[in-house]
Every structure is written in C-alpha cells, then in structure tokens.
Amino acid sequence: MMREDFDKTIRIPVVTDLVRAGDAAIVEQVKNPHARQQRRQVFEQRLKERIDELKSATGQDEYSGLARAHAIRSEGNQQTTTQSQPSRLDPTVEKRIDKARDDLIRELSTLLK
C-alpha cells in the first residue's frame, strides 16, 4: 500500500536538485557591487579601441581629417590669391578689346534709336 501511494504522489523537482554550485570566481564577481561598473568600463574601452582601429584602417582618424581640412583651406587660399591678382595682358590686346567693346556699344546704340 505504501508503494501505491508513492507512485501516485506528484513529485516537484526542487531547484537545488537541478543546479550545481558554480565557479567561485564567477559567483564572487556577480555578488561584487562594483563588477557591473567594471564590466561597463571594460566594454567601453574595447569599443573605443575598436572604433579607433576602424577609423585608422579607413583613413578617418582625426589627424587625416585635419590634414584634409588644411589642404582644402590652403587650396582655397591659393585660388583667391591668384584671382585677386590682376591678369597682365599685353597692352595692345587690351586696346583691341576696348576698341571692339566701343564698336559694339556704338552699333547697339544706333540700333536702339
């Protein structure tokens, strides 16, 4: 009769039956209140290192950006200095251009009358 009662009894597994004690270092790390902050710092440091590595591999690090900006500025400065200097044409060419302009103005003014 006792055997029949045991077979009909519902057995519920207890957590201690399923879980074994873990690694003491991991348990200590989980219980450590500063561990989460330390893990976050390590993660952030690794992430920053990886970003820097990718930037240098693609040529996007801050120094190449500064160099590129400097090159663009200096190129722009060279263009403005060459544009600000008046072009030196041969005086005879300038006289011919002035004469042709005056002729066009006279011709247009006669057409408008």
C-alpha positions in Angstrom: 0.0 0.0 0.0 2.8 2.4 0.7 4.3 1.6 -2.7 1.0 2.6 -4.4 0.9 5.9 -2.5 4.4 6.7 -3.6 3.6 6.1 -7.3 0.5 8.3 -7.1 2.4 11.2 -5.4 3.2 14.2 -7.5 6.8 15.0 -7.4 8.0 18.5 -7.9 11.7 19.0 -8.6 13.5 21.4 -6.3 15.9 23.9 -7.8 18.7 22.6 -5.6 18.3 19.3 -7.3 19.0 20.8 -10.7 21.6 23.4 -10.1 25.2 22.7 -9.1 27.5 25.1 -7.4 29.2 27.3 -9.9 32.7 28.7 -10.3 33.6 30.6 -7.1 35.2 33.4 -9.1 32.1 34.0 -11.2 29.9 33.9 -8.1 32.1 36.4 -6.4 32.0 38.6 -9.5 28.2 38.6 -9.6 28.0 39.5 -5.9 30.5 42.3 -6.2 28.6 45.6 -6.4 31.4 47.3 -8.5 31.5 44.4 -11.0 28.8 45.9 -13.3 30.7 49.2 -13.5 34.0 47.4 -14.1 32.4 45.4 -16.9 30.9 48.5 -18.4 34.3 50.3 -18.4 36.0 47.3 -20.0 33.3 47.1 -22.6 33.5 50.9 -23.3 37.3 50.7 -23.6 37.2 47.8 -26.0 34.6 49.6 -28.1 36.7 52.7 -28.2 39.7 50.7 -29.2 37.8 49.0 -32.0 36.4 52.3 -33.3 39.9 53.8 -33.4 41.1 50.7 -35.1 38.4 51.0 -37.8 39.0 54.8 -38.2 42.7 54.3 -38.8 42.1 51.5 -41.2 39.7 53.5 -43.3 41.7 56.7 -43.0 39.0 58.5 -41.0 41.1 59.3 -37.9 41.1 62.8 -36.6 44.6 63.7 -37.9 43.8 62.8 -41.5 40.6 64.8 -41.2 42.6 67.8 -40.0 45.1 67.3 -42.8 42.3 67.1 -45.4 40.7 70.3 -44.0 44.1 72.1 -44.1 44.7 71.0 -47.7 41.3 72.3 -48.7 41.8 75.6 -46.9 45.3 76.1 -48.4 44.0 75.2 -51.9 41.2 77.8 -51.5 43.7 80.4 -50.3 45.8 79.8 -53.4 42.8 80.2 -55.7 41.8 83.5 -54.0 45.3 84.9 -54.2 45.6 84.1 -57.9 42.2 85.6 -58.6 42.9 88.8 -56.6 46.0 89.5 -58.7 45.0 91.3 -61.9 45.9 89.4 -65.1 48.6 91.1 -67.1 47.6 91.2 -70.7 49.6 92.7 -73.5 48.7 96.4 -73.8 47.9 96.0 -77.5 45.5 93.2 -76.7 43.7 95.4 -74.1 43.5 98.2 -76.7 41.9 95.9 -79.2 39.4 94.6 -76.7 38.5 98.2 -75.7 38.0 99.2 -79.3 35.9 96.1 -80.1 33.7 96.9 -77.0 33.3 100.5 -78.0 32.3 99.5 -81.6 29.7 97.1 -80.2 28.2 99.8 -77.9 28.0 102.2 -80.9 26.4 99.7 -83.1 23.8 98.7 -80.4 23.0 102.3 -79.6 22.3 103.0 -83.3 20.0 100.0 -83.5 18.0 101.3 -80.5 17.4 104.7 -82.0 
